[in-house]
Amino acid sequence: MRGSCKRGGFAGGKGIGPVAWRSNLRCGVKHPTPHIFEMTPDSLAAWCSAEGIGGGRAFVAKQILEWVYTKGEVDPERMTNLSKLDRDRLAAKMTFLSGSVVRHMKASDGVQKLLVEWDEPAGAIESSGDISLPMAGGREQGKGTGLQTECVMIPADDRRTACISSQVGCPVGCRFCASGIGGLDGNLSVGRIVEQVWRLGRLEGVGRITNVVFMGMGEPLSNFANVTGAIRILSSLWATGISARKITISTVGLPQAITRLAEQFELPVTLALSLHAPNDEIRRQLIPWAEYTTIKDLLSACQKWFEKTGREITLEYTLLHNVNDRPKHAKELAVIAKTLRANINLIRYNEVDGMPFERPRDANVLEFQKVLRDEGVNVHIRASRGRDIKAACGQLRHETAKAAGGR
Ligand code: SF4
């Protein structure tokens, strides 16, 4: 259906905004309807007024949002404090869920993972304002494995962390990651990003989501407007009310994108830099985007981030056996961490079928950590969670696509 209809501003998939789509019964083609998860109280009140919903009552928008976020209800038929006419209009004109869960897996350690398939089409790939973002290896939009993304709920003590995706596929194409296989299919809209958190919070036994990490599929800073727009909603008290400080944007890092976040986004989010290598040579072997920058330039952008926001950066470092997990690499990494006064999270690699990397040996991980500690660096080894359900980024989608005959 992509490109079949010019109504509602849709012109072949390029340049469309963050809209949800549903079948119009009258003519059988898809037209855009707004998605409840991209609405604010003001925008929803204006929309209700324009659609004649609520009979001019200003608080109808508040009632609807309470149903969605407080009571977890997304079926307008059950919004019993609305009139039957309003419920029917809402059902006809508003998209409540833009995706459907095609797989739901529960790990033995309590981690739960959803594979969500989104309605067509994928979101337009953003021009990203003043930043020209490359596509790894010349990959193109629409060559990926379908409009599926993954999100994961990770329980730990009193925390419930939602690990969510920002894009369908990924333009970066890290050579050890399943999410980059097939390139980028599109951006997730504001509503689709928020919907993931809402869905994870509705899983049995979860309750309230306390933390959000953009560590699922995609490079969040190449979907800047939608990611920052979603964070504004997620941190609002009328929605999920998650403190911005407990929302982490994890980026593979282009210096200008980090600077843009520092200068153009007002909320105090946490920034994590996916470094994964102790020097440019190894980084370029692992991360195609590293061709466009140097660690030195990244450190300079991170320093500016710190000066502007006062918030320290975390360095994420995925340990790959015999690639970047030697003591000499730890010594190089220590110099970087001390330059930034950054904490380091060490992540043990989870193997992906068909990729030539191995999980690091436990002894090497501990030795790597010791070298960093001896250098005075604050370092943690992240617990591997959900291994039995392939919780690492992109693995479930990749396997589902392979089983269906895709790549
Ligand atoms: S590790 Fe992150 S940035 Fe790299 S390909 Fe995977 S999702 Fe993209």
Residues whose N, C-alpha, C, O or C-beta is under 5 A from the ligand:
A	BS01	SF4	C170 V172 G173 C174 C177 S179 G180 G216 M217 G218 E219 V252
